[in-house]
Amino acid sequence: MAPLVLAPLLLSAVTGVGYRLLRDWGGLSRDQVHPLMVLHEGEWLQGWVGEVGETLYVLLNGLGLLWMLITGGFMAWERLLRSWRRHGGKGVT
C-alpha cells in the first residue's frame, strides 16, 4: 500500500517545493508556475470526478501521510523494542 500513498505525497512535495523555489529564486510569476499548483492541490482531478476532486485529493493525501507516519512509527518502535530486548534491557548503543 505504501507505493500507492508515496506517489501522491512525492507529487505534492516536489510541486510545492518547485513552486516556491521558482517563485522566490527563479523570479517567475504566479501565472508562470500555476501548472505546479494545479498538480500540487489536485485541481487536475476535477475533470474526472468533478469539483469534489480537489478536496478528495487533499483529504486522501493527508490521510496517506498520517498513515505512513503512524505505521512507520510503529515499525521503528518495534525495532527499538527488539533491539532493547536483545541486549537484555541495557542501554542500546
Distance bins in CASP14 RR format, pairs under 12 A and 6 or more apart:
PFRMAT RR
TARGET T0000
AUTHOR 0000-0000-0000
RMODE 2
METHOD distances of the structure
MODEL  1
1 7 0 0 0 0 0 1 0 0 0 0 0
1 63 0 0 0 0 0 1 0 0 0 0 0
1 64 0 0 0 0 1 0 0 0 0 0 0
1 67 0 0 0 0 1 0 0 0 0 0 0
1 68 0 0 0 0 1 0 0 0 0 0 0
1 71 0 0 0 0 1 0 0 0 0 0 0
2 8 0 0 0 0 0 1 0 0 0 0 0
2 9 0 0 0 0 1 0 0 0 0 0 0
2 10 0 0 0 0 0 1 0 0 0 0 0
2 64 0 0 0 0 1 0 0 0 0 0 0
2 65 0 0 0 0 0 1 0 0 0 0 0
2 67 0 0 0 0 1 0 0 0 0 0 0
2 68 1 0 0 1 0 0 0 0 0 0 0
2 69 0 0 0 0 0 1 0 0 0 0 0
2 71 0 0 0 0 1 0 0 0 0 0 0
2 72 0 0 0 0 1 0 0 0 0 0 0
2 75 0 0 0 0 0 1 0 0 0 0 0
3 9 0 0 0 0 0 1 0 0 0 0 0
3 10 0 0 0 0 0 1 0 0 0 0 0
3 68 0 0 0 0 0 1 0 0 0 0 0
4 10 0 0 0 0 0 1 0 0 0 0 0
4 60 0 0 0 0 0 1 0 0 0 0 0
4 61 0 0 0 0 0 1 0 0 0 0 0
4 64 0 0 0 0 1 0 0 0 0 0 0
4 67 0 0 0 0 0 1 0 0 0 0 0
4 68 0 0 0 0 0 1 0 0 0 0 0
5 11 0 0 0 0 0 1 0 0 0 0 0
5 12 0 0 0 0 0 1 0 0 0 0 0
5 60 0 0 0 0 1 0 0 0 0 0 0
5 61 0 0 0 0 1 0 0 0 0 0 0
5 62 0 0 0 0 1 0 0 0 0 0 0
5 63 0 0 0 0 1 0 0 0 0 0 0
5 64 1 0 1 0 0 0 0 0 0 0 0
5 65 1 0 0 1 0 0 0 0 0 0 0
5 66 0 0 0 0 1 0 0 0 0 0 0
5 67 1 0 0 1 0 0 0 0 0 0 0
5 68 1 0 1 0 0 0 0 0 0 0 0
5 69 0 0 0 0 0 1 0 0 0 0 0
5 70 0 0 0 0 0 1 0 0 0 0 0
5 71 0 0 0 0 1 0 0 0 0 0 0
5 72 0 0 0 0 0 1 0 0 0 0 0
6 12 0 0 0 0 0 1 0 0 0 0 0
6 13 0 0 0 0 0 1 0 0 0 0 0
6 14 0 0 0 0 0 1 0 0 0 0 0
6 61 0 0 0 0 0 1 0 0 0 0 0
6 64 0 0 0 0 1 0 0 0 0 0 0
6 65 0 0 0 0 0 1 0 0 0 0 0
6 67 0 0 0 0 0 1 0 0 0 0 0
6 68 1 0 0 1 0 0 0 0 0 0 0
7 13 0 0 0 0 0 1 0 0 0 0 0
7 14 0 0 0 0 0 1 0 0 0 0 0
7 39 0 0 0 0 0 1 0 0 0 0 0
7 57 0 0 0 0 0 1 0 0 0 0 0
7 60 0 0 0 0 0 1 0 0 0 0 0
7 61 0 0 0 0 0 1 0 0 0 0 0
7 64 0 0 0 0 0 1 0 0 0 0 0
7 68 0 0 0 0 0 1 0 0 0 0 0
8 14 0 0 0 0 0 1 0 0 0 0 0
8 15 0 0 0 0 0 1 0 0 0 0 0
8 39 0 0 0 0 0 1 0 0 0 0 0
8 40 0 0 0 0 0 1 0 0 0 0 0
8 41 0 0 0 0 0 1 0 0 0 0 0
8 42 0 0 0 0 1 0 0 0 0 0 0
8 44 0 0 0 0 0 1 0 0 0 0 0
8 45 0 0 0 0 0 1 0 0 0 0 0
8 56 0 0 0 0 0 1 0 0 0 0 0
8 57 1 0 0 1 0 0 0 0 0 0 0
8 58 0 0 0 0 1 0 0 0 0 0 0
8 59 0 0 0 0 0 1 0 0 0 0 0
8 60 1 0 0 1 0 0 0 0 0 0 0
8 61 1 0 1 0 0 0 0 0 0 0 0
8 62 0 0 0 0 1 0 0 0 0 0 0
8 63 0 0 0 0 0 1 0 0 0 0 0
8 64 1 0 0 1 0 0 0 0 0 0 0
8 65 0 0 0 0 1 0 0 0 0 0 0
8 67 0 0 0 0 0 1 0 0 0 0 0
8 68 0 0 0 0 0 1 0 0 0 0 0
9 15 0 0 0 0 0 1 0 0 0 0 0
9 16 0 0 0 0 0 1 0 0 0 0 0
9 40 0 0 0 0 0 1 0 0 0 0 0
9 57 0 0 0 0 0 1 0 0 0 0 0
9 58 0 0 0 0 0 1 0 0 0 0 0
9 60 0 0 0 0 0 1 0 0 0 0 0
9 61 1 0 0 1 0 0 0 0 0 0 0
9 62 0 0 0 0 1 0 0 0 0 0 0
9 63 0 0 0 0 0 1 0 0 0 0 0
9 64 1 0 0 1 0 0 0 0 0 0 0
9 65 1 0 1 0 0 0 0 0 0 0 0
9 66 0 0 0 0 0 1 0 0 0 0 0
9 67 0 0 0 0 0 1 0 0 0 0 0
9 68 1 0 0 1 0 0 0 0 0 0 0
9 69 0 0 0 0 0 1 0 0 0 0 0
10 16 0 0 0 0 0 1 0 0 0 0 0
10 17 0 0 0 0 0 1 0 0 0 0 0
10 39 0 0 0 0 0 1 0 0 0 0 0
10 40 0 0 0 0 0 1 0 0 0 0 0
10 61 0 0 0 0 0 1 0 0 0 0 0
10 65 0 0 0 0 0 1 0 0 0 0 0
10 68 0 0 0 0 0 1 0 0 0 0 0
11 17 0 0 0 0 0 1 0 0 0 0 0
11 18 0 0 0 0 0 1 0 0 0 0 0
11 36 0 0 0 0 0 1 0 0 0 0 0
11 38 0 0 0 0 0 1 0 0 0 0 0
11 39 1 0 0 1 0 0 0 0 0 0 0
11 40 1 0 0 1 0 0 0 0 0 0 0
11 41 0 0 0 0 0 1 0 0 0 0 0
11 42 0 0 0 0 1 0 0 0 0 0 0
11 44 0 0 0 0 0 1 0 0 0 0 0
11 45 0 0 0 0 0 1 0 0 0 0 0
11 57 0 0 0 0 1 0 0 0 0 0 0
11 61 0 0 0 0 1 0 0 0 0 0 0
12 18 0 0 0 0 0 1 0 0 0 0 0
12 19 0 0 0 0 0 1 0 0 0 0 0
12 36 0 0 0 0 0 1 0 0 0 0 0
12 37 0 0 0 0 0 1 0 0 0 0 0
12 39 0 0 0 0 1 0 0 0 0 0 0
12 40 1 0 1 0 0 0 0 0 0 0 0
12 41 0 0 0 0 1 0 0 0 0 0 0
12 42 0 0 0 0 1 0 0 0 0 0 0
12 57 0 0 0 0 1 0 0 0 0 0 0
12 58 0 0 0 0 1 0 0 0 0 0 0
12 60 0 0 0 0 0 1 0 0 0 0 0
12 61 1 0 1 0 0 0 0 0 0 0 0
12 62 0 0 0 0 1 0 0 0 0 0 0
12 64 0 0 0 0 0 1 0 0 0 0 0
12 65 0 0 0 0 1 0 0 0 0 0 0
13 19 0 0 0 0 0 1 0 0 0 0 0
13 20 0 0 0 0 0 1 0 0 0 0 0
13 36 0 0 0 0 0 1 0 0 0 0 0
13 39 0 0 0 0 0 1 0 0 0 0 0
13 40 0 0 0 0 1 0 0 0 0 0 0
13 61 0 0 0 0 0 1 0 0 0 0 0
13 65 0 0 0 0 1 0 0 0 0 0 0
14 20 0 0 0 0 0 1 0 0 0 0 0
14 21 0 0 0 0 0 1 0 0 0 0 0
14 22 0 0 0 0 0 1 0 0 0 0 0
14 36 0 0 0 0 1 0 0 0 0 0 0
14 39 0 0 0 0 1 0 0 0 0 0 0
14 40 0 0 0 0 1 0 0 0 0 0 0
15 21 0 0 0 0 0 1 0 0 0 0 0
15 22 0 0 0 0 0 1 0 0 0 0 0
15 33 0 0 0 0 1 0 0 0 0 0 0
15 34 0 0 0 0 0 1 0 0 0 0 0
15 35 0 0 0 0 1 0 0 0 0 0 0
15 36 1 0 1 0 0 0 0 0 0 0 0
15 37 1 0 0 1 0 0 0 0 0 0 0
15 38 0 0 0 0 1 0 0 0 0 0 0
15 39 1 0 1 0 0 0 0 0 0 0 0
15 40 1 1 0 0 0 0 0 0 0 0 0
15 41 0 0 0 0 1 0 0 0 0 0 0
15 42 0 0 0 0 1 0 0 0 0 0 0
15 43 0 0 0 0 0 1 0 0 0 0 0
15 44 0 0 0 0 0 1 0 0 0 0 0
15 61 0 0 0 0 0 1 0 0 0 0 0
16 22 0 0 0 0 1 0 0 0 0 0 0
16 23 0 0 0 0 0 1 0 0 0 0 0
16 24 0 0 0 0 0 1 0 0 0 0 0
16 33 0 0 0 0 1 0 0 0 0 0 0
16 35 0 0 0 0 0 1 0 0 0 0 0
16 36 1 0 0 1 0 0 0 0 0 0 0
16 37 1 0 0 1 0 0 0 0 0 0 0
16 38 0 0 0 0 0 1 0 0 0 0 0
16 39 0 0 0 0 1 0 0 0 0 0 0
16 40 1 0 1 0 0 0 0 0 0 0 0
16 41 0 0 0 0 1 0 0 0 0 0 0
16 42 0 0 0 0 0 1 0 0 0 0 0
17 23 0 0 0 0 0 1 0 0 0 0 0
17 24 0 0 0 0 0 1 0 0 0 0 0
17 25 0 0 0 0 0 1 0 0 0 0 0
17 33 0 0 0 0 0 1 0 0 0 0 0
17 36 0 0 0 0 1 0 0 0 0 0 0
17 40 0 0 0 0 1 0 0 0 0 0 0
18 24 0 0 0 0 1 0 0 0 0 0 0
18 25 0 0 0 0 1 0 0 0 0 0 0
18 26 0 0 0 0 1 0 0 0 0 0 0
18 28 0 0 0 0 0 1 0 0 0 0 0
18 33 1 0 0 1 0 0 0 0 0 0 0
18 35 0 0 0 0 0 1 0 0 0 0 0
18 36 1 0 0 1 0 0 0 0 0 0 0
18 37 0 0 0 0 0 1 0 0 0 0 0
18 39 0 0 0 0 0 1 0 0 0 0 0
18 40 0 0 0 0 1 0 0 0 0 0 0
19 25 0 0 0 0 0 1 0 0 0 0 0
19 26 0 0 0 0 0 1 0 0 0 0 0
19 27 0 0 0 0 0 1 0 0 0 0 0
19 28 0 0 0 0 1 0 0 0 0 0 0
19 29 0 0 0 0 0 1 0 0 0 0 0
19 30 0 0 0 0 1 0 0 0 0 0 0
19 32 0 0 0 0 0 1 0 0 0 0 0
19 33 1 0 1 0 0 0 0 0 0 0 0
19 34 0 0 0 0 1 0 0 0 0 0 0
19 35 0 0 0 0 1 0 0 0 0 0 0
19 36 1 0 1 0 0 0 0 0 0 0 0
19 37 1 0 1 0 0 0 0 0 0 0 0
19 38 0 0 0 0 0 1 0 0 0 0 0
19 39 0 0 0 0 1 0 0 0 0 0 0
19 40 1 0 0 1 0 0 0 0 0 0 0
19 41 0 0 0 0 0 1 0 0 0 0 0
20 26 0 0 0 0 0 1 0 0 0 0 0
20 27 0 0 0 0 0 1 0 0 0 0 0
20 28 0 0 0 0 0 1 0 0 0 0 0
20 30 0 0 0 0 0 1 0 0 0 0 0
20 33 0 0 0 0 1 0 0 0 0 0 0
20 36 0 0 0 0 1 0 0 0 0 0 0
20 37 0 0 0 0 0 1 0 0 0 0 0
20 40 0 0 0 0 0 1 0 0 0 0 0
21 27 0 0 0 0 1 0 0 0 0 0 0
21 28 0 0 0 0 1 0 0 0 0 0 0
21 33 0 0 0 0 1 0 0 0 0 0 0
21 36 0 0 0 0 0 1 0 0 0 0 0
22 28 1 0 1 0 0 0 0 0 0 0 0
22 29 0 0 0 0 1 0 0 0 0 0 0
22 30 0 0 0 0 0 1 0 0 0 0 0
22 31 0 0 0 0 0 1 0 0 0 0 0
22 32 1 0 0 1 0 0 0 0 0 0 0
22 33 1 0 1 0 0 0 0 0 0 0 0
22 34 0 0 0 0 0 1 0 0 0 0 0
22 35 0 0 0 0 0 1 0 0 0 0 0
22 36 1 0 0 1 0 0 0 0 0 0 0
22 37 0 0 0 0 0 1 0 0 0 0 0
23 29 1 0 0 1 0 0 0 0 0 0 0
23 30 1 0 0 1 0 0 0 0 0 0 0
23 31 0 0 0 0 0 1 0 0 0 0 0
23 32 0 0 0 0 1 0 0 0 0 0 0
23 33 1 0 1 0 0 0 0 0 0 0 0
23 34 0 0 0 0 0 1 0 0 0 0 0
23 36 0 0 0 0 1 0 0 0 0 0 0
23 37 0 0 0 0 0 1 0 0 0 0 0
24 30 0 0 0 0 0 1 0 0 0 0 0
24 33 0 0 0 0 0 1 0 0 0 0 0
25 33 0 0 0 0 0 1 0 0 0 0 0
26 32 0 0 0 0 1 0 0 0 0 0 0
26 33 0 0 0 0 1 0 0 0 0 0 0
27 33 0 0 0 0 1 0 0 0 0 0 0
28 34 0 0 0 0 1 0 0 0 0 0 0
28 35 0 0 0 0 0 1 0 0 0 0 0
28 36 0 0 0 0 1 0 0 0 0 0 0
30 36 0 0 0 0 0 1 0 0 0 0 0
30 37 0 0 0 0 1 0 0 0 0 0 0
31 37 0 0 0 0 0 1 0 0 0 0 0
31 38 0 0 0 0 0 1 0 0 0 0 0
33 39 0 0 0 0 0 1 0 0 0 0 0
33 40 0 0 0 0 1 0 0 0 0 0 0
34 40 0 0 0 0 0 1 0 0 0 0 0
34 41 0 0 0 0 0 1 0 0 0 0 0
34 43 0 0 0 0 1 0 0 0 0 0 0
34 44 0 0 0 0 0 1 0 0 0 0 0
35 41 0 0 0 0 0 1 0 0 0 0 0
35 42 0 0 0 0 0 1 0 0 0 0 0
35 43 0 0 0 0 1 0 0 0 0 0 0
35 44 0 0 0 0 1 0 0 0 0 0 0
36 42 0 0 0 0 0 1 0 0 0 0 0
36 43 0 0 0 0 0 1 0 0 0 0 0
36 44 0 0 0 0 0 1 0 0 0 0 0
37 43 1 0 0 1 0 0 0 0 0 0 0
37 44 0 0 0 0 0 1 0 0 0 0 0
37 54 0 0 0 0 0 1 0 0 0 0 0
38 44 1 0 1 0 0 0 0 0 0 0 0
38 45 0 0 0 0 1 0 0 0 0 0 0
38 46 0 0 0 0 1 0 0 0 0 0 0
38 47 0 0 0 0 0 1 0 0 0 0 0
38 54 0 0 0 0 1 0 0 0 0 0 0
38 57 0 0 0 0 0 1 0 0 0 0 0
39 45 0 0 0 0 0 1 0 0 0 0 0
39 54 0 0 0 0 0 1 0 0 0 0 0
39 57 0 0 0 0 1 0 0 0 0 0 0
39 61 0 0 0 0 0 1 0 0 0 0 0
40 54 0 0 0 0 0 1 0 0 0 0 0
40 57 0 0 0 0 1 0 0 0 0 0 0
40 58 0 0 0 0 1 0 0 0 0 0 0
40 61 0 0 0 0 1 0 0 0 0 0 0
41 53 0 0 0 0 0 1 0 0 0 0 0
41 54 1 0 1 0 0 0 0 0 0 0 0
41 55 0 0 0 0 1 0 0 0 0 0 0
41 56 0 0 0 0 0 1 0 0 0 0 0
41 57 1 0 0 1 0 0 0 0 0 0 0
41 58 1 0 0 1 0 0 0 0 0 0 0
41 59 0 0 0 0 0 1 0 0 0 0 0
41 61 0 0 0 0 1 0 0 0 0 0 0
42 48 0 0 0 0 0 1 0 0 0 0 0
42 49 0 0 0 0 0 1 0 0 0 0 0
42 50 0 0 0 0 0 1 0 0 0 0 0
42 51 0 0 0 0 0 1 0 0 0 0 0
42 52 0 0 0 0 0 1 0 0 0 0 0
42 53 1 0 0 1 0 0 0 0 0 0 0
42 54 1 0 1 0 0 0 0 0 0 0 0
42 55 0 0 0 0 1 0 0 0 0 0 0
42 56 0 0 0 0 1 0 0 0 0 0 0
42 57 1 0 1 0 0 0 0 0 0 0 0
42 58 1 0 0 1 0 0 0 0 0 0 0
42 59 0 0 0 0 0 1 0 0 0 0 0
42 60 0 0 0 0 0 1 0 0 0 0 0
42 61 0 0 0 0 1 0 0 0 0 0 0
43 49 0 0 0 0 0 1 0 0 0 0 0
43 50 0 0 0 0 0 1 0 0 0 0 0
43 51 0 0 0 0 0 1 0 0 0 0 0
43 53 0 0 0 0 1 0 0 0 0 0 0
43 54 1 0 1 0 0 0 0 0 0 0 0
43 55 0 0 0 0 0 1 0 0 0 0 0
43 56 0 0 0 0 0 1 0 0 0 0 0
43 57 0 0 0 0 1 0 0 0 0 0 0
43 58 0 0 0 0 0 1 0 0 0 0 0
44 50 0 0 0 0 0 1 0 0 0 0 0
44 53 0 0 0 0 1 0 0 0 0 0 0
44 54 0 0 0 0 1 0 0 0 0 0 0
44 57 0 0 0 0 1 0 0 0 0 0 0
45 51 0 0 0 0 1 0 0 0 0 0 0
45 52 0 0 0 0 1 0 0 0 0 0 0
45 53 1 0 1 0 0 0 0 0 0 0 0
45 54 1 0 0 1 0 0 0 0 0 0 0
45 55 0 0 0 0 1 0 0 0 0 0 0
45 56 1 0 0 1 0 0 0 0 0 0 0
45 57 1 0 1 0 0 0 0 0 0 0 0
45 58 0 0 0 0 0 1 0 0 0 0 0
45 59 0 0 0 0 0 1 0 0 0 0 0
45 60 0 0 0 0 0 1 0 0 0 0 0
45 61 0 0 0 0 0 1 0 0 0 0 0
46 52 0 0 0 0 1 0 0 0 0 0 0
46 53 1 0 1 0 0 0 0 0 0 0 0
46 54 1 0 0 1 0 0 0 0 0 0 0
46 55 0 0 0 0 1 0 0 0 0 0 0
46 56 0 0 0 0 0 1 0 0 0 0 0
46 57 0 0 0 0 1 0 0 0 0 0 0
47 53 0 0 0 0 1 0 0 0 0 0 0
47 54 0 0 0 0 0 1 0 0 0 0 0
47 57 0 0 0 0 0 1 0 0 0 0 0
48 54 0 0 0 0 0 1 0 0 0 0 0
48 56 0 0 0 0 0 1 0 0 0 0 0
48 57 0 0 0 0 0 1 0 0 0 0 0
49 55 0 0 0 0 1 0 0 0 0 0 0
49 56 1 0 0 1 0 0 0 0 0 0 0
49 57 0 0 0 0 1 0 0 0 0 0 0
49 60 0 0 0 0 0 1 0 0 0 0 0
50 56 0 0 0 0 1 0 0 0 0 0 0
50 57 0 0 0 0 0 1 0 0 0 0 0
51 57 0 0 0 0 0 1 0 0 0 0 0
52 58 0 0 0 0 0 1 0 0 0 0 0
52 59 0 0 0 0 1 0 0 0 0 0 0
52 60 0 0 0 0 0 1 0 0 0 0 0
53 59 0 0 0 0 1 0 0 0 0 0 0
53 60 0 0 0 0 1 0 0 0 0 0 0
53 61 0 0 0 0 0 1 0 0 0 0 0
54 60 0 0 0 0 0 1 0 0 0 0 0
54 61 0 0 0 0 0 1 0 0 0 0 0
55 61 0 0 0 0 0 1 0 0 0 0 0
55 62 0 0 0 0 0 1 0 0 0 0 0
56 62 0 0 0 0 0 1 0 0 0 0 0
56 63 0 0 0 0 0 1 0 0 0 0 0
57 63 0 0 0 0 0 1 0 0 0 0 0
57 64 0 0 0 0 0 1 0 0 0 0 0
58 64 0 0 0 0 0 1 0 0 0 0 0
58 65 0 0 0 0 0 1 0 0 0 0 0
59 65 0 0 0 0 0 1 0 0 0 0 0
59 66 0 0 0 0 0 1 0 0 0 0 0
60 66 0 0 0 0 0 1 0 0 0 0 0
60 67 0 0 0 0 1 0 0 0 0 0 0
61 67 0 0 0 0 0 1 0 0 0 0 0
61 68 0 0 0 0 0 1 0 0 0 0 0
62 68 0 0 0 0 1 0 0 0 0 0 0
62 69 0 0 0 0 1 0 0 0 0 0 0
62 70 0 0 0 0 0 1 0 0 0 0 0
63 69 0 0 0 0 0 1 0 0 0 0 0
63 70 0 0 0 0 0 1 0 0 0 0 0
64 70 0 0 0 0 1 0 0 0 0 0 0
64 71 0 0 0 0 1 0 0 0 0 0 0
64 72 0 0 0 0 0 1 0 0 0 0 0
65 71 0 0 0 0 0 1 0 0 0 0 0
65 72 0 0 0 0 0 1 0 0 0 0 0
66 72 0 0 0 0 0 1 0 0 0 0 0
66 73 0 0 0 0 0 1 0 0 0 0 0
67 73 0 0 0 0 0 1 0 0 0 0 0
67 74 0 0 0 0 0 1 0 0 0 0 0
68 74 0 0 0 0 0 1 0 0 0 0 0
68 75 0 0 0 0 0 1 0 0 0 0 0
69 75 0 0 0 0 0 1 0 0 0 0 0
69 76 0 0 0 0 0 1 0 0 0 0 0
70 76 0 0 0 0 0 1 0 0 0 0 0
70 77 0 0 0 0 0 1 0 0 0 0 0
71 77 0 0 0 0 0 1 0 0 0 0 0
71 78 0 0 0 0 0 1 0 0 0 0 0
72 78 0 0 0 0 1 0 0 0 0 0 0
72 79 0 0 0 0 1 0 0 0 0 0 0
72 80 0 0 0 0 0 1 0 0 0 0 0
73 79 0 0 0 0 1 0 0 0 0 0 0
73 80 0 0 0 0 1 0 0 0 0 0 0
73 81 0 0 0 0 0 1 0 0 0 0 0
74 80 0 0 0 0 0 1 0 0 0 0 0
74 81 0 0 0 0 0 1 0 0 0 0 0
75 81 0 0 0 0 0 1 0 0 0 0 0
75 82 0 0 0 0 0 1 0 0 0 0 0
76 82 0 0 0 0 0 1 0 0 0 0 0
76 83 0 0 0 0 0 1 0 0 0 0 0
77 83 0 0 0 0 0 1 0 0 0 0 0
77 84 0 0 0 0 0 1 0 0 0 0 0
78 84 0 0 0 0 0 1 0 0 0 0 0
78 85 0 0 0 0 0 1 0 0 0 0 0
79 85 0 0 0 0 0 1 0 0 0 0 0
79 86 0 0 0 0 0 1 0 0 0 0 0
79 92 0 0 0 0 0 1 0 0 0 0 0
80 86 0 0 0 0 0 1 0 0 0 0 0
80 87 0 0 0 0 0 1 0 0 0 0 0
80 89 0 0 0 0 0 1 0 0 0 0 0
80 91 0 0 0 0 0 1 0 0 0 0 0
80 92 1 0 0 1 0 0 0 0 0 0 0
81 87 0 0 0 0 0 1 0 0 0 0 0
81 88 0 0 0 0 0 1 0 0 0 0 0
81 89 0 0 0 0 1 0 0 0 0 0 0
81 92 0 0 0 0 0 1 0 0 0 0 0
82 88 0 0 0 0 0 1 0 0 0 0 0
82 89 0 0 0 0 0 1 0 0 0 0 0
82 92 0 0 0 0 0 1 0 0 0 0 0
83 89 0 0 0 0 1 0 0 0 0 0 0
83 90 0 0 0 0 0 1 0 0 0 0 0
83 91 0 0 0 0 1 0 0 0 0 0 0
83 92 1 0 1 0 0 0 0 0 0 0 0
83 93 0 0 0 0 1 0 0 0 0 0 0
84 90 0 0 0 0 1 0 0 0 0 0 0
84 91 1 0 0 1 0 0 0 0 0 0 0
84 92 1 0 1 0 0 0 0 0 0 0 0
84 93 0 0 0 0 0 1 0 0 0 0 0
85 91 0 0 0 0 0 1 0 0 0 0 0
85 92 0 0 0 0 0 1 0 0 0 0 0
86 92 0 0 0 0 1 0 0 0 0 0 0
87 93 0 0 0 0 1 0 0 0 0 0 0
END
